[in-house]
Amino acid sequence: RRAAIAELSWPLGDDISDAVLEAALYKAGGTKTGHRRSPEPDWTQVHRELKRKHMTLQILWDEYISRYPEGYRYSRFCDLYRGWAMKLPVTMRQDHAAGDKLFVDYAGDTVTVVVDRLSGKTRQAHLFVAVLGASSLSYAQARWSETLPDWIECHILALEFFGGAPALLVPDNAKVAIIKACHFDPQVNRTYCGMAAHYGSAVLPTRPRRPRDKAKVEAAVRIVERWLLGRLRHRTFYSLAEVNAAIGQLLHDLNDKRVLRRVGATRRQLFEELDRPALRPLPVERYVFAEWRIRRAGLDYHVEIERHYYSVPYRFAREQVEARITANTIEIFHKGERIAAHRRSSGNGKHTTIPDHMPSAHRRFADWTIERIQREA
């Protein structure tokens, strides 16, 4: 009967392959016959809703069928959605929960900046890129180097740009972030961990030699390189501020004006709908950059940091301690407990001593100054 309807006769022609034969016999295979009165579900909206936490196709189908009782049954609803999702680009098929991950990386290419107008001397600026998983909202910042201070400062500016903190920061295994790369238990830089903890986040580096673990930021880096560097190639910059001002304008066009294919919304619209409600609020105080150094207290119970000597309680003489160094303070820890705190001084080779850190005999001797002797006399 199907062959008669398809007007096929035996023997078949040489041009009739299995695919052509199947299409002729089963023209409507995999589709519903007839027309439903209820409208087709908005698969773009379904795809967005699935990015929210605790959201499933069952919940979305329940909401759909409550509005349209004559609509698709659950199995057909799932099949149609999966068929629609298969047509998305690979980077859009990844499952990223709203507000969950912020992917960070440096672009491979640099920006040329003229630092001396007279001699024409140039310097290369590195491009830091951060992108949220669910909405793909992107941030970029040009810096002179990829050192730890620049790495931390870029994270702080990125979080302030997004207006909140994600649950996880996902870098690669760069030395500036990861001290020891490991498949199971990587060792993260202590300053980086402190910065993440300040904003209520955790650091989850990718597995070594697994670039697909951060395919989101890899794709974002390519987009940024094409969108930013391609448009800036004919411009001449004379300062880092000029570069970042131009990057900010192009980022505005990328995030707020460019509509993503198949999604029908801009990155900013997706961010306001998905990521912003899920991000953690930023703390009142901004993170203060701090470095950690391992030192050993001397016989005089002082620790040398940047050519200046700071006291610790005398009972910690000869002990190994850890120093947390900021622009204004020096904090000294022993086995995780803070034992001393000082205001940072210049590297003049002098000593800063707190009297309470001295033994009683030393303190009594130190009290006999020339002024006290004259006063007593």
C-alpha positions as CSV (number, residue, x, y, z in Angstrom):
1,R,0.0,0.0,0.0
2,R,2.8,2.4,0.9
3,A,4.7,1.5,-2.3
4,A,1.5,2.1,-4.4
5,I,0.9,5.5,-2.7
6,A,4.6,6.4,-3.4
7,E,4.2,5.2,-7.0
8,L,7.2,2.8,-6.6
9,S,7.5,-0.4,-8.7
10,W,9.9,-3.3,-8.7
11,P,12.7,-3.5,-9.6
12,L,13.8,-0.2,-8.1
13,G,16.0,2.1,-10.1
14,D,19.7,2.4,-9.5
15,D,19.2,6.0,-8.1
16,I,17.0,4.7,-5.2
17,S,19.1,4.5,-2.1
18,D,17.9,3.4,1.3
19,A,17.5,6.9,2.5
20,V,15.4,7.9,-0.6
21,L,13.3,4.7,-0.3
22,E,12.6,5.4,3.4
23,A,11.7,9.0,2.7
24,A,9.3,7.9,0.0
25,L,7.6,5.2,2.1
26,Y,7.5,7.1,5.4
27,K,7.1,10.7,4.4
28,A,5.5,11.7,7.7
29,G,7.8,9.6,9.9
30,G,8.5,11.2,13.3
31,T,5.8,13.9,13.0
32,K,2.4,14.2,14.4
33,T,-0.5,14.1,12.0
34,G,-3.1,16.8,12.1
35,H,-3.0,20.2,13.8
36,R,-3.4,21.0,17.4
37,R,-5.4,24.0,18.5
38,S,-2.8,24.8,21.2
39,P,0.3,26.9,20.1
40,E,3.7,25.4,19.8
41,P,5.8,25.9,23.0
42,D,8.4,28.6,23.0
43,W,11.5,26.4,23.0
44,T,13.8,29.4,23.4
45,Q,12.0,30.2,26.7
46,V,12.1,26.6,27.7
47,H,15.8,26.5,27.1
48,R,16.3,29.6,29.2
49,E,14.2,28.3,32.1
50,L,16.2,25.0,32.2
51,K,19.3,27.0,33.1
52,R,17.7,28.0,36.5
53,K,18.5,25.9,39.5
54,H,16.1,23.0,40.3
55,M,14.3,23.4,37.0
56,T,13.3,20.3,35.0
57,L,11.4,19.5,31.8
58,Q,8.7,17.9,34.0
59,I,8.0,21.2,35.8
60,L,7.9,23.1,32.5
61,W,5.6,20.6,30.9
62,D,3.2,20.8,33.9
63,E,3.1,24.6,33.5
64,Y,2.6,24.2,29.7
65,I,-0.2,21.6,30.0
66,S,-2.0,23.6,32.7
67,R,-2.3,26.5,30.2
68,Y,-3.0,24.3,27.2
69,P,-4.8,21.1,28.2
70,E,-5.0,20.0,24.5
71,G,-1.2,20.4,24.1
72,Y,1.5,17.8,23.6
73,R,1.9,14.9,26.0
74,Y,5.0,14.8,28.2
75,S,7.0,12.4,26.0
76,R,6.3,14.3,22.9
77,F,7.1,17.6,24.6
78,C,10.6,16.2,25.6
79,D,11.2,14.8,22.1
80,L,10.4,18.1,20.5
81,Y,12.6,20.1,22.9
82,R,15.6,17.7,22.4
83,G,15.2,17.9,18.7
84,W,15.2,21.7,18.9
85,A,18.2,21.7,21.3
86,M,20.2,19.5,18.9
87,K,20.2,22.4,16.4
88,L,22.0,24.7,18.8
89,P,25.7,25.4,18.5
90,V,27.9,23.2,20.6
91,T,28.7,26.0,23.0
92,M,25.0,26.5,23.7
93,R,24.4,22.9,24.5
94,Q,26.5,23.0,27.6
95,D,24.7,22.9,30.9
96,H,25.5,26.0,32.9
97,A,23.4,26.9,35.9
98,A,22.5,30.5,36.5
99,G,25.1,32.3,38.7
100,D,27.1,29.1,39.1
101,K,30.4,29.6,37.2
102,L,32.6,32.5,36.1
103,F,35.2,31.3,33.5
104,V,38.4,33.4,33.4
105,D,41.4,33.3,31.1
106,Y,43.9,35.5,29.2
107,A,43.7,36.0,25.5
108,G,46.6,34.7,23.5
109,D,47.0,37.9,21.5
110,T,48.0,41.3,22.9
111,V,47.3,44.9,22.2
112,T,50.1,47.2,21.1
113,V,50.4,50.5,23.1
114,V,52.8,53.4,22.3
115,V,54.5,54.4,25.5
116,D,56.8,57.0,24.1
117,R,55.5,59.4,21.4
118,L,58.9,60.7,20.5
119,S,60.8,57.4,20.1
120,G,57.8,55.4,19.1
121,K,58.6,52.7,21.7
122,T,55.7,50.3,22.2
123,R,54.6,47.8,24.8
124,Q,52.3,44.9,24.7
125,A,49.2,44.8,26.9
126,H,47.6,41.5,27.9
127,L,43.9,41.0,27.7
128,F,42.0,39.4,30.6
129,V,38.6,37.8,29.8
130,A,35.8,36.7,32.1
131,V,32.5,35.2,31.0
132,L,29.4,33.9,33.0
133,G,28.3,30.4,32.1
134,A,24.6,30.8,31.7
135,S,24.2,34.2,30.0
136,S,27.6,34.5,28.3
137,L,27.9,38.1,29.5
138,S,31.6,38.9,28.9
139,Y,34.1,41.2,30.5
140,A,37.6,42.2,29.3
141,Q,40.4,44.3,30.7
142,A,43.8,45.2,29.4
143,R,46.8,44.9,31.8
144,W,50.5,45.3,31.5
145,S,51.3,41.9,32.8
146,E,49.8,38.6,33.9
147,T,51.3,38.7,37.4
148,L,49.4,37.9,40.6
149,P,48.5,41.6,41.4
150,D,47.1,42.1,37.9
151,W,45.3,38.8,38.0
152,I,43.6,39.6,41.4
153,E,42.7,43.2,40.3
154,C,41.1,41.9,37.1
155,H,38.9,39.5,39.1
156,I,37.8,42.3,41.4
157,L,36.9,44.6,38.5
158,A,35.1,41.8,36.8
159,L,32.9,41.0,39.9
160,E,32.1,44.7,40.2
161,F,31.2,44.8,36.5
162,F,28.8,41.9,37.0
163,G,27.5,43.3,40.3
164,G,27.7,40.0,42.2
165,A,29.8,36.9,42.8
166,P,29.3,33.4,41.3
167,A,29.6,30.2,43.3
168,L,32.7,29.1,41.4
169,L,35.7,30.7,39.7
170,V,37.0,28.5,36.9
171,P,40.6,29.3,35.7
172,D,42.9,27.1,33.8
173,N,46.1,25.8,35.4
174,A,48.2,29.0,34.9
175,K,51.1,29.4,37.4
176,V,49.6,32.7,38.6
177,A,46.5,30.9,39.9
178,I,47.5,27.2,40.5
179,I,50.7,26.4,42.3
180,K,50.5,22.6,41.5
181,A,48.2,21.2,38.9
182,C,46.6,17.9,39.7
183,H,43.7,16.0,38.3
184,F,42.2,15.3,41.8
185,D,43.6,17.9,44.3
186,P,45.2,20.9,42.7
187,Q,47.0,23.4,44.9
188,V,45.6,26.9,44.5
189,N,47.5,30.1,45.2
190,R,46.7,31.2,48.7
191,T,46.1,34.8,47.7
192,Y,43.7,33.7,45.0
193,C,41.9,31.5,47.5
194,G,41.7,34.4,50.0
195,M,40.2,36.7,47.3
196,A,37.6,34.0,46.3
197,A,36.7,33.4,50.0
198,H,36.2,37.2,50.5
199,Y,33.5,37.2,47.9
200,G,31.9,33.9,49.0
201,S,33.2,31.9,46.0
202,A,35.4,28.9,45.5
203,V,38.1,28.2,42.9
204,L,37.6,25.1,40.7
205,P,40.5,24.9,38.2
206,T,40.1,22.8,35.1
207,R,41.7,19.4,34.7
208,P,45.2,19.5,33.3
209,R,45.3,19.3,29.5
210,R,41.4,19.4,29.3
211,P,40.6,22.6,27.4
212,R,37.0,21.5,27.0
213,D,36.4,21.9,30.7
214,K,36.4,25.7,30.0
215,A,35.1,25.7,26.5
216,K,32.8,28.6,27.4
217,V,35.7,31.0,28.1
218,E,37.7,29.5,25.2
219,A,34.8,30.5,22.9
220,A,34.5,33.8,24.6
221,V,38.2,34.5,24.1
222,R,37.9,33.9,20.4
223,I,34.8,36.1,20.3
224,V,36.6,38.9,22.2
225,E,39.7,38.6,20.0
226,R,37.6,38.9,16.9
227,W,35.2,41.5,18.2
228,L,37.8,43.7,20.0
229,L,41.2,43.1,18.6
230,G,39.9,42.9,15.0
231,R,38.2,46.3,15.4
232,L,41.1,47.8,17.2
233,R,43.9,46.7,14.8
234,H,44.0,50.1,13.0
235,R,43.9,52.3,16.1
236,T,46.9,53.7,17.9
237,F,46.9,53.9,21.7
238,Y,49.1,55.9,23.9
239,S,48.1,54.6,27.3
240,L,46.4,51.6,29.0
241,A,43.5,53.9,29.9
242,E,42.8,54.5,26.2
243,V,42.8,50.8,25.5
244,N,40.3,50.0,28.3
245,A,38.0,52.9,27.2
246,A,37.9,51.5,23.7
247,I,37.3,48.0,25.1
248,G,34.5,49.2,27.3
249,Q,32.6,50.7,24.3
250,L,33.0,47.6,22.2
251,L,31.9,45.4,25.1
252,H,28.8,47.5,25.4
253,D,28.0,46.7,21.8
254,L,28.8,43.0,22.3
255,N,26.8,42.5,25.4
256,D,23.9,44.9,25.0
257,K,23.2,45.1,21.2
258,R,24.3,41.9,19.6
259,V,21.5,39.3,19.6
260,L,22.5,35.7,20.1
261,R,21.4,33.4,17.3
262,R,18.7,30.8,18.2
263,V,18.2,32.4,21.6
264,G,16.6,35.7,20.4
265,A,18.1,37.8,23.2
266,T,21.2,39.7,24.0
267,R,23.8,38.7,26.6
268,R,22.6,41.5,28.8
269,Q,19.0,40.4,28.7
270,L,20.0,36.8,29.5
271,F,22.1,38.1,32.4
272,E,19.3,40.1,33.9
273,E,16.9,37.2,33.6
274,L,19.2,34.3,34.6
275,D,22.5,35.2,36.3
276,R,21.8,38.4,38.2
277,P,19.1,36.9,40.5
278,A,21.5,34.0,41.3
279,L,24.7,35.9,42.0
280,R,25.8,36.5,45.5
281,P,25.9,40.2,46.6
282,L,29.3,41.8,46.9
283,P,30.7,42.5,50.3
284,V,30.7,46.0,51.6
285,E,34.5,46.3,51.6
286,R,36.5,45.6,48.5
287,Y,39.1,42.9,48.7
288,V,42.6,44.1,49.7
289,F,45.4,42.4,47.7
290,A,47.6,40.4,50.0
291,E,50.7,38.2,49.4
292,W,51.9,35.4,51.6
293,R,55.5,34.8,52.5
294,I,57.1,32.1,54.6
295,R,59.7,33.4,57.1
296,R,61.5,32.2,60.2
297,A,61.7,34.4,63.3
298,G,65.2,35.2,64.5
299,L,66.8,34.9,67.9
300,D,65.6,38.5,68.6
301,Y,62.0,37.4,67.9
302,H,61.8,39.6,64.8
303,V,60.8,38.7,61.2
304,E,62.4,40.3,58.2
305,I,59.9,41.4,55.5
306,E,61.0,43.7,52.6
307,R,64.1,44.9,54.5
308,H,62.3,45.8,57.7
309,Y,62.0,43.8,60.9
310,Y,58.7,43.2,62.7
311,S,58.4,41.6,66.2
312,V,56.5,38.5,67.2
313,P,55.9,37.2,70.7
314,Y,59.2,36.0,72.1
315,R,58.0,32.4,72.5
316,F,57.9,32.1,68.7
317,A,61.7,32.8,68.3
318,R,63.3,30.4,65.8
319,E,59.8,29.3,64.7
320,Q,58.6,29.2,61.0
321,V,55.8,31.7,60.5
322,E,53.7,33.0,57.6
323,A,53.4,36.6,56.8
324,R,50.4,38.2,55.1
325,I,51.5,41.4,53.4
326,T,49.2,44.1,52.2
327,A,49.9,47.7,51.1
328,N,49.4,49.0,54.7
329,T,49.6,46.1,57.1
330,I,51.8,43.1,58.0
331,E,50.1,40.1,59.7
332,I,52.1,37.2,61.0
333,F,50.6,33.7,61.5
334,H,51.8,30.6,63.2
335,K,50.0,27.4,62.3
336,G,47.0,29.3,61.2
337,E,46.8,31.6,64.2
338,R,47.6,35.3,63.9
339,I,50.2,36.1,66.5
340,A,51.2,39.7,65.4
341,A,49.9,42.6,63.4
342,H,51.9,45.7,62.4
343,R,51.4,48.8,60.2
344,R,53.7,48.4,57.2
345,S,56.9,50.4,57.3
346,S,59.4,51.3,54.6
347,G,62.4,49.0,53.9
348,N,64.9,51.0,55.9
349,G,66.5,48.1,57.8
350,K,65.0,49.2,61.2
351,H,62.9,47.3,63.7
352,T,59.3,47.7,64.8
353,T,58.8,46.2,68.2
354,I,55.6,45.9,70.3
355,P,56.5,45.9,74.0
356,D,54.1,43.1,74.8
357,H,56.1,40.8,72.5
358,M,59.3,41.1,74.7
359,P,60.2,39.0,77.7
360,S,59.8,40.8,81.0
361,A,63.5,41.2,81.5
362,H,64.0,42.7,78.1
363,R,61.1,45.0,78.6
364,R,62.5,46.2,82.0
365,F,65.8,46.9,80.4
366,A,64.3,48.7,77.4
367,D,62.3,50.9,79.7
368,W,65.6,52.4,81.1
369,T,66.0,55.1,78.5
370,I,68.2,58.2,78.8
371,E,65.0,60.2,79.4
372,R,63.8,57.9,82.2
373,I,67.2,58.0,83.9
374,Q,67.3,61.8,83.8
375,R,63.7,61.9,85.1
376,E,64.5,59.5,87.9
377,A,67.6,61.6,88.8
